[in-house]
Amino acid sequence: MKAAHEVYDAARVAAEAGLEIPHGRPDGWGACGYRPGWELDWHAAKASLWKSPYSWLNSKPFEM
């Protein structure tokens, strides 16, 4: 959560200053954009490991 909050704050500050939003930190976190007026509810936010929605696919080759 700390990394997400830091990235959000950096994106907000850059956007408000008219600068490019910083992408990719060494820890892999980054922002692609910022929407003015959208305030996040950090007290309700949750974080966990990301699981690909395609993880159920079998990645082994198959014959037709």
PDBQT receptor file of N, H, CA, C and O in Angstrom, charges set to zero:
ATOM      1  N   MET A   1       0.825  -1.187   0.000  1.00  0.00    +0.000 N 
ATOM      2  CA  MET A   1       0.000   0.000   0.000  1.00  0.00    +0.000 C 
ATOM      3  C   MET A   1       0.871   1.253   0.000  1.00  0.00    +0.000 C 
ATOM      4  O   MET A   1       0.537   2.259  -0.627  1.00  0.00    +0.000 OA
ATOM      5  N   LYS A   2       1.977   1.176   0.703  1.00  0.00    +0.000 N 
ATOM      6  H   LYS A   2       2.248   0.360   1.212  1.00  0.00    +0.000 HD
ATOM      7  CA  LYS A   2       2.856   2.344   0.762  1.00  0.00    +0.000 C 
ATOM      8  C   LYS A   2       3.358   2.719  -0.636  1.00  0.00    +0.000 C 
ATOM      9  O   LYS A   2       3.362   3.894  -1.001  1.00  0.00    +0.000 OA
ATOM     10  N   ALA A   3       3.775   1.728  -1.409  1.00  0.00    +0.000 N 
ATOM     11  H   ALA A   3       3.772   0.773  -1.113  1.00  0.00    +0.000 HD
ATOM     12  CA  ALA A   3       4.271   1.996  -2.767  1.00  0.00    +0.000 C 
ATOM     13  C   ALA A   3       3.165   2.567  -3.646  1.00  0.00    +0.000 C 
ATOM     14  O   ALA A   3       3.402   3.502  -4.410  1.00  0.00    +0.000 OA
ATOM     15  N   ALA A   4       1.962   2.013  -3.543  1.00  0.00    +0.000 N 
ATOM     16  H   ALA A   4       1.770   1.253  -2.922  1.00  0.00    +0.000 HD
ATOM     17  CA  ALA A   4       0.837   2.504  -4.345  1.00  0.00    +0.000 C 
ATOM     18  C   ALA A   4       0.529   3.956  -4.003  1.00  0.00    +0.000 C 
ATOM     19  O   ALA A   4       0.273   4.771  -4.889  1.00  0.00    +0.000 OA
ATOM     20  N   HIS A   5       0.556   4.266  -2.734  1.00  0.00    +0.000 N 
ATOM     21  H   HIS A   5       0.765   3.604  -2.014  1.00  0.00    +0.000 HD
ATOM     22  CA  HIS A   5       0.265   5.641  -2.292  1.00  0.00    +0.000 C 
ATOM     23  C   HIS A   5       1.344   6.598  -2.789  1.00  0.00    +0.000 C 
ATOM     24  O   HIS A   5       1.036   7.705  -3.231  1.00  0.00    +0.000 OA
ATOM     25  N   GLU A   6       2.599   6.179  -2.721  1.00  0.00    +0.000 N 
ATOM     26  H   GLU A   6       2.849   5.279  -2.362  1.00  0.00    +0.000 HD
ATOM     27  CA  GLU A   6       3.701   7.030  -3.194  1.00  0.00    +0.000 C 
ATOM     28  C   GLU A   6       3.596   7.292  -4.697  1.00  0.00    +0.000 C 
ATOM     29  O   GLU A   6       3.821   8.413  -5.154  1.00  0.00    +0.000 OA
ATOM     30  N   VAL A   7       3.254   6.258  -5.458  1.00  0.00    +0.000 N 
ATOM     31  H   VAL A   7       3.071   5.348  -5.087  1.00  0.00    +0.000 HD
ATOM     32  CA  VAL A   7       3.112   6.408  -6.907  1.00  0.00    +0.000 C 
ATOM     33  C   VAL A   7       1.950   7.347  -7.228  1.00  0.00    +0.000 C 
ATOM     34  O   VAL A   7       2.068   8.208  -8.100  1.00  0.00    +0.000 OA
ATOM     35  N   TYR A   8       0.843   7.184  -6.532  1.00  0.00    +0.000 N 
ATOM     36  H   TYR A   8       0.748   6.485  -5.823  1.00  0.00    +0.000 HD
ATOM     37  CA  TYR A   8      -0.320   8.048  -6.736  1.00  0.00    +0.000 C 
ATOM     38  C   TYR A   8       0.042   9.501  -6.437  1.00  0.00    +0.000 C 
ATOM     39  O   TYR A   8      -0.276  10.402  -7.214  1.00  0.00    +0.000 OA
ATOM     40  N   ASP A   9       0.708   9.719  -5.309  1.00  0.00    +0.000 N 
ATOM     41  H   ASP A   9       0.966   8.987  -4.678  1.00  0.00    +0.000 HD
ATOM     42  CA  ASP A   9       1.090  11.089  -4.940  1.00  0.00    +0.000 C 
ATOM     43  C   ASP A   9       2.030  11.701  -5.976  1.00  0.00    +0.000 C 
ATOM     44  O   ASP A   9       1.888  12.872  -6.327  1.00  0.00    +0.000 OA
ATOM     45  N   ALA A  10       2.994  10.909  -6.468  1.00  0.00    +0.000 N 
ATOM     46  H   ALA A  10       3.108   9.957  -6.182  1.00  0.00    +0.000 HD
ATOM     47  CA  ALA A  10       3.937  11.415  -7.475  1.00  0.00    +0.000 C 
ATOM     48  C   ALA A  10       3.203  11.747  -8.778  1.00  0.00    +0.000 C 
ATOM     49  O   ALA A  10       3.510  12.747  -9.426  1.00  0.00    +0.000 OA
ATOM     50  N   ALA A  11       2.242  10.915  -9.156  1.00  0.00    +0.000 N 
ATOM     51  H   ALA A  11       1.993  10.103  -8.630  1.00  0.00    +0.000 HD
ATOM     52  CA  ALA A  11       1.466  11.175 -10.373  1.00  0.00    +0.000 C 
ATOM     53  C   ALA A  11       0.635  12.444 -10.215  1.00  0.00    +0.000 C 
ATOM     54  O   ALA A  11       0.558  13.253 -11.140  1.00  0.00    +0.000 OA
ATOM     55  N   ARG A  12       0.018  12.623  -9.059  1.00  0.00    +0.000 N 
ATOM     56  H   ARG A  12       0.080  11.966  -8.308  1.00  0.00    +0.000 HD
ATOM     57  CA  ARG A  12      -0.799  13.817  -8.809  1.00  0.00    +0.000 C 
ATOM     58  C   ARG A  12       0.052  15.073  -8.873  1.00  0.00    +0.000 C 
ATOM     59  O   ARG A  12      -0.319  16.039  -9.541  1.00  0.00    +0.000 OA
ATOM     60  N   VAL A  13       1.191  15.073  -8.186  1.00  0.00    +0.000 N 
ATOM     61  H   VAL A  13       1.492  14.289  -7.643  1.00  0.00    +0.000 HD
ATOM     62  CA  VAL A  13       2.067  16.247  -8.162  1.00  0.00    +0.000 C 
ATOM     63  C   VAL A  13       2.557  16.583  -9.572  1.00  0.00    +0.000 C 
ATOM     64  O   VAL A  13       2.565  17.748  -9.969  1.00  0.00    +0.000 OA
ATOM     65  N   ALA A  14       2.968  15.553 -10.330  1.00  0.00    +0.000 N 
ATOM     66  H   ALA A  14       2.961  14.607 -10.007  1.00  0.00    +0.000 HD
ATOM     67  CA  ALA A  14       3.448  15.794 -11.704  1.00  0.00    +0.000 C 
ATOM     68  C   ALA A  14       2.332  16.353 -12.577  1.00  0.00    +0.000 C 
ATOM     69  O   ALA A  14       2.543  17.315 -13.316  1.00  0.00    +0.000 OA
ATOM     70  N   ALA A  15       1.149  15.757 -12.497  1.00  0.00    +0.000 N 
ATOM     71  H   ALA A  15       0.978  14.975 -11.897  1.00  0.00    +0.000 HD
ATOM     72  CA  ALA A  15       0.025  16.222 -13.327  1.00  0.00    +0.000 C 
ATOM     73  C   ALA A  15      -0.344  17.659 -12.993  1.00  0.00    +0.000 C 
ATOM     74  O   ALA A  15      -0.584  18.467 -13.890  1.00  0.00    +0.000 OA
ATOM     75  N   GLU A  16      -0.391  17.975 -11.713  1.00  0.00    +0.000 N 
ATOM     76  H   GLU A  16      -0.196  17.319 -10.985  1.00  0.00    +0.000 HD
ATOM     77  CA  GLU A  16      -0.747  19.341 -11.310  1.00  0.00    +0.000 C 
ATOM     78  C   GLU A  16       0.299  20.364 -11.729  1.00  0.00    +0.000 C 
ATOM     79  O   GLU A  16      -0.015  21.538 -11.923  1.00  0.00    +0.000 OA
ATOM     80  N   ALA A  17       1.548  19.913 -11.866  1.00  0.00    +0.000 N 
ATOM     81  H   ALA A  17       1.802  18.959 -11.708  1.00  0.00    +0.000 HD
ATOM     82  CA  ALA A  17       2.623  20.814 -12.300  1.00  0.00    +0.000 C 
ATOM     83  C   ALA A  17       2.772  20.845 -13.817  1.00  0.00    +0.000 C 
ATOM     84  O   ALA A  17       3.616  21.570 -14.344  1.00  0.00    +0.000 OA
ATOM     85  N   GLY A  18       1.952  20.058 -14.524  1.00  0.00    +0.000 N 
ATOM     86  H   GLY A  18       1.266  19.470 -14.097  1.00  0.00    +0.000 HD
ATOM     87  CA  GLY A  18       2.037  20.016 -15.979  1.00  0.00    +0.000 C 
ATOM     88  C   GLY A  18       3.202  19.198 -16.493  1.00  0.00    +0.000 C 
ATOM     89  O   GLY A  18       3.619  19.362 -17.639  1.00  0.00    +0.000 OA
ATOM     90  N   LEU A  19       3.731  18.323 -15.663  1.00  0.00    +0.000 N 
ATOM     91  H   LEU A  19       3.392  18.190 -14.731  1.00  0.00    +0.000 HD
ATOM     92  CA  LEU A  19       4.867  17.492 -16.045  1.00  0.00    +0.000 C 
ATOM     93  C   LEU A  19       4.403  16.091 -16.426  1.00  0.00    +0.000 C 
ATOM     94  O   LEU A  19       3.275  15.692 -16.136  1.00  0.00    +0.000 OA
ATOM     95  N   GLU A  20       5.291  15.357 -17.077  1.00  0.00    +0.000 N 
ATOM     96  H   GLU A  20       6.207  15.681 -17.313  1.00  0.00    +0.000 HD
ATOM     97  CA  GLU A  20       4.990  13.977 -17.432  1.00  0.00    +0.000 C 
ATOM     98  C   GLU A  20       4.897  13.136 -16.162  1.00  0.00    +0.000 C 
ATOM     99  O   GLU A  20       5.695  13.294 -15.238  1.00  0.00    +0.000 OA
ATOM    100  N   ILE A  21       3.929  12.257 -16.130  1.00  0.00    +0.000 N 
ATOM    101  H   ILE A  21       3.280  12.129 -16.880  1.00  0.00    +0.000 HD
ATOM    102  CA  ILE A  21       3.763  11.379 -14.972  1.00  0.00    +0.000 C 
ATOM    103  C   ILE A  21       4.900  10.368 -14.958  1.00  0.00    +0.000 C 
ATOM    104  O   ILE A  21       5.159   9.707 -15.964  1.00  0.00    +0.000 OA
ATOM    105  N   PRO A  22       5.579  10.245 -13.826  1.00  0.00    +0.000 N 
ATOM    106  CA  PRO A  22       6.706   9.302 -13.759  1.00  0.00    +0.000 C 
ATOM    107  C   PRO A  22       6.233   7.859 -13.883  1.00  0.00    +0.000 C 
ATOM    108  O   PRO A  22       5.276   7.443 -13.230  1.00  0.00    +0.000 OA
ATOM    109  N   HIS A  23       6.915   7.114 -14.722  1.00  0.00    +0.000 N 
ATOM    110  H   HIS A  23       7.692   7.451 -15.252  1.00  0.00    +0.000 HD
ATOM    111  CA  HIS A  23       6.600   5.692 -14.917  1.00  0.00    +0.000 C 
ATOM    112  C   HIS A  23       7.664   4.855 -14.228  1.00  0.00    +0.000 C 
ATOM    113  O   HIS A  23       8.784   5.317 -14.010  1.00  0.00    +0.000 OA
ATOM    114  N   GLY A  24       7.321   3.663 -13.899  1.00  0.00    +0.000 N 
ATOM    115  H   GLY A  24       6.411   3.288 -14.077  1.00  0.00    +0.000 HD
ATOM    116  CA  GLY A  24       8.257   2.647 -13.425  1.00  0.00    +0.000 C 
ATOM    117  C   GLY A  24       9.297   3.075 -12.417  1.00  0.00    +0.000 C 
ATOM    118  O   GLY A  24      10.222   3.826 -12.727  1.00  0.00    +0.000 OA
ATOM    119  N   ARG A  25       9.130   2.590 -11.226  1.00  0.00    +0.000 N 
ATOM    120  H   ARG A  25       8.379   1.980 -10.974  1.00  0.00    +0.000 HD
ATOM    121  CA  ARG A  25      10.153   2.763 -10.194  1.00  0.00    +0.000 C 
ATOM    122  C   ARG A  25      10.980   1.489 -10.152  1.00  0.00    +0.000 C 
ATOM    123  O   ARG A  25      10.584   0.480 -10.735  1.00  0.00    +0.000 OA
ATOM    124  N   PRO A  26      12.110   1.516  -9.481  1.00  0.00    +0.000 N 
ATOM    125  CA  PRO A  26      12.936   0.299  -9.397  1.00  0.00    +0.000 C 
ATOM    126  C   PRO A  26      12.188  -0.893  -8.785  1.00  0.00    +0.000 C 
ATOM    127  O   PRO A  26      12.528  -2.045  -9.055  1.00  0.00    +0.000 OA
ATOM    128  N   ASP A  27      11.176  -0.617  -7.969  1.00  0.00    +0.000 N 
ATOM    129  H   ASP A  27      10.900   0.319  -7.750  1.00  0.00    +0.000 HD
ATOM    130  CA  ASP A  27      10.425  -1.719  -7.348  1.00  0.00    +0.000 C 
ATOM    131  C   ASP A  27       9.303  -2.235  -8.238  1.00  0.00    +0.000 C 
ATOM    132  O   ASP A  27       8.560  -3.129  -7.833  1.00  0.00    +0.000 OA
ATOM    133  N   GLY A  28       9.165  -1.681  -9.461  1.00  0.00    +0.000 N 
ATOM    134  H   GLY A  28       9.768  -0.955  -9.790  1.00  0.00    +0.000 HD
ATOM    135  CA  GLY A  28       8.173  -2.157 -10.405  1.00  0.00    +0.000 C 
ATOM    136  C   GLY A  28       6.853  -1.397 -10.389  1.00  0.00    +0.000 C 
ATOM    137  O   GLY A  28       6.018  -1.613 -11.267  1.00  0.00    +0.000 OA
ATOM    138  N   TRP A  29       6.641  -0.523  -9.429  1.00  0.00    +0.000 N 
ATOM    139  H   TRP A  29       7.319  -0.347  -8.716  1.00  0.00    +0.000 HD
ATOM    140  CA  TRP A  29       5.401   0.249  -9.355  1.00  0.00    +0.000 C 
ATOM    141  C   TRP A  29       5.485   1.446 -10.282  1.00  0.00    +0.000 C 
ATOM    142  O   TRP A  29       6.566   1.995 -10.495  1.00  0.00    +0.000 OA
ATOM    143  N   GLY A  30       4.359   1.853 -10.831  1.00  0.00    +0.000 N 
ATOM    144  H   GLY A  30       3.481   1.407 -10.658  1.00  0.00    +0.000 HD
ATOM    145  CA  GLY A  30       4.311   3.018 -11.690  1.00  0.00    +0.000 C 
ATOM    146  C   GLY A  30       2.873   3.407 -11.975  1.00  0.00    +0.000 C 
ATOM    147  O   GLY A  30       1.949   2.644 -11.689  1.00  0.00    +0.000 OA
ATOM    148  N   ALA A  31       2.682   4.579 -12.533  1.00  0.00    +0.000 N 
ATOM    149  H   ALA A  31       3.432   5.199 -12.765  1.00  0.00    +0.000 HD
ATOM    150  CA  ALA A  31       1.351   5.069 -12.885  1.00  0.00    +0.000 C 
ATOM    151  C   ALA A  31       1.311   5.358 -14.374  1.00  0.00    +0.000 C 
ATOM    152  O   ALA A  31       2.306   5.784 -14.961  1.00  0.00    +0.000 OA
ATOM    153  N   CYS A  32       0.166   5.127 -14.974  1.00  0.00    +0.000 N 
ATOM    154  H   CYS A  32      -0.642   4.782 -14.497  1.00  0.00    +0.000 HD
ATOM    155  CA  CYS A  32      -0.011   5.418 -16.400  1.00  0.00    +0.000 C 
ATOM    156  C   CYS A  32      -0.805   6.693 -16.618  1.00  0.00    +0.000 C 
ATOM    157  O   CYS A  32      -0.872   7.212 -17.732  1.00  0.00    +0.000 OA
ATOM    158  N   GLY A  33      -1.401   7.192 -15.555  1.00  0.00    +0.000 N 
ATOM    159  H   GLY A  33      -1.347   6.771 -14.649  1.00  0.00    +0.000 HD
ATOM    160  CA  GLY A  33      -2.204   8.394 -15.695  1.00  0.00    +0.000 C 
ATOM    161  C   GLY A  33      -2.714   8.870 -14.353  1.00  0.00    +0.000 C 
ATOM    162  O   GLY A  33      -2.472   8.253 -13.316  1.00  0.00    +0.000 OA
ATOM    163  N   TYR A  34      -3.420   9.971 -14.396  1.00  0.00    +0.000 N 
ATOM    164  H   TYR A  34      -3.617  10.472 -15.239  1.00  0.00    +0.000 HD
ATOM    165  CA  TYR A  34      -4.002  10.560 -13.187  1.00  0.00    +0.000 C 
ATOM    166  C   TYR A  34      -5.296  11.246 -13.592  1.00  0.00    +0.000 C 
ATOM    167  O   TYR A  34      -5.332  11.953 -14.599  1.00  0.00    +0.000 OA
ATOM    168  N   ARG A  35      -6.346  11.048 -12.829  1.00  0.00    +0.000 N 
ATOM    169  H   ARG A  35      -6.317  10.474 -12.011  1.00  0.00    +0.000 HD
ATOM    170  CA  ARG A  35      -7.635  11.692 -13.103  1.00  0.00    +0.000 C 
ATOM    171  C   ARG A  35      -7.921  12.731 -12.037  1.00  0.00    +0.000 C 
ATOM    172  O   ARG A  35      -8.209  12.376 -10.894  1.00  0.00    +0.000 OA
ATOM    173  N   PRO A  36      -7.848  14.004 -12.385  1.00  0.00    +0.000 N 
ATOM    174  CA  PRO A  36      -8.170  15.058 -11.421  1.00  0.00    +0.000 C 
ATOM    175  C   PRO A  36      -9.584  14.872 -10.886  1.00  0.00    +0.000 C 
ATOM    176  O   PRO A  36     -10.505  14.529 -11.627  1.00  0.00    +0.000 OA
ATOM    177  N   GLY A  37      -9.733  15.099  -9.613  1.00  0.00    +0.000 N 
ATOM    178  H   GLY A  37      -8.985  15.378  -9.012  1.00  0.00    +0.000 HD
ATOM    179  CA  GLY A  37     -11.040  14.995  -8.984  1.00  0.00    +0.000 C 
ATOM    180  C   GLY A  37     -11.357  13.616  -8.422  1.00  0.00    +0.000 C 
ATOM    181  O   GLY A  37     -12.312  13.464  -7.660  1.00  0.00    +0.000 OA
ATOM    182  N   TRP A  38     -10.579  12.624  -8.781  1.00  0.00    +0.000 N 
ATOM    183  H   TRP A  38      -9.803  12.748  -9.400  1.00  0.00    +0.000 HD
ATOM    184  CA  TRP A  38     -10.788  11.291  -8.232  1.00  0.00    +0.000 C 
ATOM    185  C   TRP A  38      -9.930  11.157  -6.980  1.00  0.00    +0.000 C 
ATOM    186  O   TRP A  38      -8.704  11.109  -7.070  1.00  0.00    +0.000 OA
ATOM    187  N   GLU A  39     -10.547  11.098  -5.850  1.00  0.00    +0.000 N 
ATOM    188  H   GLU A  39     -11.544  11.137  -5.777  1.00  0.00    +0.000 HD
ATOM    189  CA  GLU A  39      -9.811  10.910  -4.605  1.00  0.00    +0.000 C 
ATOM    190  C   GLU A  39      -9.966   9.469  -4.155  1.00  0.00    +0.000 C 
ATOM    191  O   GLU A  39     -11.084   8.969  -4.028  1.00  0.00    +0.000 OA
ATOM    192  N   LEU A  40      -8.864   8.811  -3.917  1.00  0.00    +0.000 N 
ATOM    193  H   LEU A  40      -7.956   9.217  -4.019  1.00  0.00    +0.000 HD
ATOM    194  CA  LEU A  40      -8.891   7.411  -3.525  1.00  0.00    +0.000 C 
ATOM    195  C   LEU A  40      -9.155   7.260  -2.034  1.00  0.00    +0.000 C 
ATOM    196  O   LEU A  40      -8.716   8.083  -1.232  1.00  0.00    +0.000 OA
ATOM    197  N   ASP A  41      -9.863   6.220  -1.674  1.00  0.00    +0.000 N 
ATOM    198  H   ASP A  41     -10.220   5.551  -2.327  1.00  0.00    +0.000 HD
ATOM    199  CA  ASP A  41     -10.154   5.920  -0.271  1.00  0.00    +0.000 C 
ATOM    200  C   ASP A  41      -9.075   4.974   0.243  1.00  0.00    +0.000 C 
ATOM    201  O   ASP A  41      -9.240   3.754   0.225  1.00  0.00    +0.000 OA
ATOM    202  N   TRP A  42      -7.985   5.547   0.693  1.00  0.00    +0.000 N 
ATOM    203  H   TRP A  42      -7.851   6.537   0.707  1.00  0.00    +0.000 HD
ATOM    204  CA  TRP A  42      -6.830   4.745   1.109  1.00  0.00    +0.000 C 
ATOM    205  C   TRP A  42      -7.135   3.870   2.320  1.00  0.00    +0.000 C 
ATOM    206  O   TRP A  42      -6.514   2.819   2.481  1.00  0.00    +0.000 OA
ATOM    207  N   HIS A  43      -8.063   4.268   3.166  1.00  0.00    +0.000 N 
ATOM    208  H   HIS A  43      -8.568   5.121   3.035  1.00  0.00    +0.000 HD
ATOM    209  CA  HIS A  43      -8.400   3.451   4.335  1.00  0.00    +0.000 C 
ATOM    210  C   HIS A  43      -9.123   2.169   3.925  1.00  0.00    +0.000 C 
ATOM    211  O   HIS A  43      -9.043   1.163   4.630  1.00  0.00    +0.000 OA
ATOM    212  N   ALA A  44      -9.816   2.193   2.811  1.00  0.00    +0.000 N 
ATOM    213  H   ALA A  44      -9.882   3.010   2.238  1.00  0.00    +0.000 HD
ATOM    214  CA  ALA A  44     -10.549   1.017   2.336  1.00  0.00    +0.000 C 
ATOM    215  C   ALA A  44      -9.736   0.194   1.325  1.00  0.00    +0.000 C 
ATOM    216  O   ALA A  44     -10.153  -0.898   0.940  1.00  0.00    +0.000 OA
ATOM    217  N   ALA A  45      -8.604   0.705   0.905  1.00  0.00    +0.000 N 
ATOM    218  H   ALA A  45      -8.266   1.593   1.218  1.00  0.00    +0.000 HD
ATOM    219  CA  ALA A  45      -7.806   0.036  -0.131  1.00  0.00    +0.000 C 
ATOM    220  C   ALA A  45      -7.174  -1.249   0.401  1.00  0.00    +0.000 C 
ATOM    221  O   ALA A  45      -6.839  -1.364   1.580  1.00  0.00    +0.000 OA
ATOM    222  N   LYS A  46      -7.026  -2.207  -0.510  1.00  0.00    +0.000 N 
ATOM    223  H   LYS A  46      -7.299  -2.114  -1.467  1.00  0.00    +0.000 HD
ATOM    224  CA  LYS A  46      -6.389  -3.480  -0.179  1.00  0.00    +0.000 C 
ATOM    225  C   LYS A  46      -5.363  -3.797  -1.257  1.00  0.00    +0.000 C 
ATOM    226  O   LYS A  46      -5.481  -3.335  -2.392  1.00  0.00    +0.000 OA
ATOM    227  N   ALA A  47      -4.371  -4.574  -0.903  1.00  0.00    +0.000 N 
ATOM    228  H   ALA A  47      -4.275  -4.949   0.020  1.00  0.00    +0.000 HD
ATOM    229  CA  ALA A  47      -3.361  -4.990  -1.869  1.00  0.00    +0.000 C 
ATOM    230  C   ALA A  47      -3.030  -6.457  -1.636  1.00  0.00    +0.000 C 
ATOM    231  O   ALA A  47      -3.034  -6.946  -0.506  1.00  0.00    +0.000 OA
ATOM    232  N   SER A  48      -2.743  -7.144  -2.735  1.00  0.00    +0.000 N 
ATOM    233  H   SER A  48      -2.740  -6.747  -3.653  1.00  0.00    +0.000 HD
ATOM    234  CA  SER A  48      -2.316  -8.536  -2.655  1.00  0.00    +0.000 C 
ATOM    235  C   SER A  48      -1.533  -8.858  -3.909  1.00  0.00    +0.000 C 
ATOM    236  O   SER A  48      -1.437  -8.033  -4.818  1.00  0.00    +0.000 OA
ATOM    237  N   LEU A  49      -0.975 -10.049  -3.961  1.00  0.00    +0.000 N 
ATOM    238  H   LEU A  49      -1.053 -10.719  -3.223  1.00  0.00    +0.000 HD
ATOM    239  CA  LEU A  49      -0.241 -10.453  -5.148  1.00  0.00    +0.000 C 
ATOM    240  C   LEU A  49      -1.191 -10.523  -6.326  1.00  0.00    +0.000 C 
ATOM    241  O   LEU A  49      -2.335 -10.955  -6.185  1.00  0.00    +0.000 OA
ATOM    242  N   TRP A  50      -0.717 -10.097  -7.494  1.00  0.00    +0.000 N 
ATOM    243  H   TRP A  50       0.213  -9.745  -7.608  1.00  0.00    +0.000 HD
ATOM    244  CA  TRP A  50      -1.542 -10.103  -8.687  1.00  0.00    +0.000 C 
ATOM    245  C   TRP A  50      -1.564 -11.498  -9.269  1.00  0.00    +0.000 C 
ATOM    246  O   TRP A  50      -0.525 -12.151  -9.368  1.00  0.00    +0.000 OA
ATOM    247  N   LYS A  51      -2.745 -11.959  -9.655  1.00  0.00    +0.000 N 
ATOM    248  H   LYS A  51      -3.589 -11.429  -9.574  1.00  0.00    +0.000 HD
ATOM    249  CA  LYS A  51      -2.890 -13.254 -10.310  1.00  0.00    +0.000 C 
ATOM    250  C   LYS A  51      -3.488 -13.019 -11.690  1.00  0.00    +0.000 C 
ATOM    251  O   LYS A  51      -4.539 -12.393 -11.827  1.00  0.00    +0.000 OA
ATOM    252  N   SER A  52      -2.816 -13.519 -12.693  1.00  0.00    +0.000 N 
ATOM    253  H   SER A  52      -1.962 -14.028 -12.582  1.00  0.00    +0.000 HD
ATOM    254  CA  SER A  52      -3.267 -13.332 -14.069  1.00  0.00    +0.000 C 
ATOM    255  C   SER A  52      -4.638 -13.955 -14.268  1.00  0.00    +0.000 C 
ATOM    256  O   SER A  52      -4.866 -15.085 -13.836  1.00  0.00    +0.000 OA
ATOM    257  N   PRO A  53      -5.557 -13.245 -14.912  1.00  0.00    +0.000 N 
ATOM    258  CA  PRO A  53      -6.857 -13.843 -15.190  1.00  0.00    +0.000 C 
ATOM    259  C   PRO A  53      -6.769 -14.985 -16.195  1.00  0.00    +0.000 C 
ATOM    260  O   PRO A  53      -7.739 -15.720 -16.380  1.00  0.00    +0.000 OA
ATOM    261  N   TYR A  54      -5.637 -15.139 -16.837  1.00  0.00    +0.000 N 
ATOM    262  H   TYR A  54      -4.850 -14.542 -16.687  1.00  0.00    +0.000 HD
ATOM    263  CA  TYR A  54      -5.427 -16.213 -17.810  1.00  0.00    +0.000 C 
ATOM    264  C   TYR A  54      -4.623 -17.364 -17.230  1.00  0.00    +0.000 C 
ATOM    265  O   TYR A  54      -4.169 -18.229 -17.980  1.00  0.00    +0.000 OA
ATOM    266  N   SER A  55      -4.435 -17.402 -15.920  1.00  0.00    +0.000 N 
ATOM    267  H   SER A  55      -4.804 -16.700 -15.311  1.00  0.00    +0.000 HD
ATOM    268  CA  SER A  55      -3.616 -18.440 -15.300  1.00  0.00    +0.000 C 
ATOM    269  C   SER A  55      -4.220 -19.829 -15.477  1.00  0.00    +0.000 C 
ATOM    270  O   SER A  55      -3.509 -20.825 -15.342  1.00  0.00    +0.000 OA
ATOM    271  N   TRP A  56      -5.492 -19.916 -15.770  1.00  0.00    +0.000 N 
ATOM    272  H   TRP A  56      -6.069 -19.107 -15.880  1.00  0.00    +0.000 HD
ATOM    273  CA  TRP A  56      -6.145 -21.210 -15.957  1.00  0.00    +0.000 C 
ATOM    274  C   TRP A  56      -5.793 -21.849 -17.293  1.00  0.00    +0.000 C 
ATOM    275  O   TRP A  56      -6.002 -23.047 -17.485  1.00  0.00    +0.000 OA
ATOM    276  N   LEU A  57      -5.260 -21.054 -18.216  1.00  0.00    +0.000 N 
ATOM    277  H   LEU A  57      -5.090 -20.081 -18.060  1.00  0.00    +0.000 HD
ATOM    278  CA  LEU A  57      -4.892 -21.600 -19.524  1.00  0.00    +0.000 C 
ATOM    279  C   LEU A  57      -3.692 -22.529 -19.401  1.00  0.00    +0.000 C 
ATOM    280  O   LEU A  57      -2.770 -22.269 -18.627  1.00  0.00    +0.000 OA
ATOM    281  N   ASN A  58      -3.711 -23.575 -20.143  1.00  0.00    +0.000 N 
ATOM    282  H   ASN A  58      -4.460 -23.786 -20.771  1.00  0.00    +0.000 HD
ATOM    283  CA  ASN A  58      -2.587 -24.492 -20.166  1.00  0.00    +0.000 C 
ATOM    284  C   ASN A  58      -1.552 -23.920 -21.139  1.00  0.00    +0.000 C 
ATOM    285  O   ASN A  58      -1.840 -23.752 -22.324  1.00  0.00    +0.000 OA
ATOM    286  N   SER A  59      -0.371 -23.625 -20.647  1.00  0.00    +0.000 N 
ATOM    287  H   SER A  59      -0.137 -23.761 -19.685  1.00  0.00    +0.000 HD
ATOM    288  CA  SER A  59       0.649 -23.003 -21.495  1.00  0.00    +0.000 C 
ATOM    289  C   SER A  59       1.484 -24.027 -22.250  1.00  0.00    +0.000 C 
ATOM    290  O   SER A  59       2.400 -23.652 -22.982  1.00  0.00    +0.000 OA
ATOM    291  N   LYS A  60       1.180 -25.334 -22.085  1.00  0.00    +0.000 N 
ATOM    292  H   LYS A  60       0.435 -25.639 -21.491  1.00  0.00    +0.000 HD
ATOM    293  CA  LYS A  60       1.934 -26.361 -22.800  1.00  0.00    +0.000 C 
ATOM    294  C   LYS A  60       1.492 -26.422 -24.263  1.00  0.00    +0.000 C 
ATOM    295  O   LYS A  60       0.318 -26.206 -24.565  1.00  0.00    +0.000 OA
ATOM    296  N   PRO A  61       2.427 -26.715 -25.173  1.00  0.00    +0.000 N 
ATOM    297  CA  PRO A  61       2.046 -26.807 -26.584  1.00  0.00    +0.000 C 
ATOM    298  C   PRO A  61       1.080 -27.991 -26.801  1.00  0.00    +0.000 C 
ATOM    299  O   PRO A  61       1.084 -28.962 -26.044  1.00  0.00    +0.000 OA
ATOM    300  N   PHE A  62       0.276 -27.883 -27.828  1.00  0.00    +0.000 N 
ATOM    301  H   PHE A  62       0.273 -27.095 -28.443  1.00  0.00    +0.000 HD
ATOM    302  CA  PHE A  62      -0.656 -28.958 -28.145  1.00  0.00    +0.000 C 
ATOM    303  C   PHE A  62      -0.679 -29.172 -29.656  1.00  0.00    +0.000 C 
ATOM    304  O   PHE A  62      -0.320 -28.291 -30.437  1.00  0.00    +0.000 OA
ATOM    305  N   GLU A  63      -1.108 -30.357 -30.035  1.00  0.00    +0.000 N 
ATOM    306  H   GLU A  63      -1.400 -31.072 -29.401  1.00  0.00    +0.000 HD
ATOM    307  CA  GLU A  63      -1.176 -30.687 -31.451  1.00  0.00    +0.000 C 
ATOM    308  C   GLU A  63      -2.616 -30.608 -31.920  1.00  0.00    +0.000 C 
ATOM    309  O   GLU A  63      -3.544 -30.911 -31.171  1.00  0.00    +0.000 OA
ATOM    310  N   MET A  64      -2.794 -30.195 -33.176  1.00  0.00    +0.000 N 
ATOM    311  H   MET A  64      -2.040 -29.949 -33.784  1.00  0.00    +0.000 HD
ATOM    312  CA  MET A  64      -4.143 -30.139 -33.738  1.00  0.00    +0.000 C 
ATOM    313  C   MET A  64      -4.404 -31.353 -34.595  1.00  0.00    +0.000 C 
ATOM    314  O   MET A  64      -5.490 -31.488 -35.158  1.00  0.00    +0.000 OA
TER     315      MET A  64
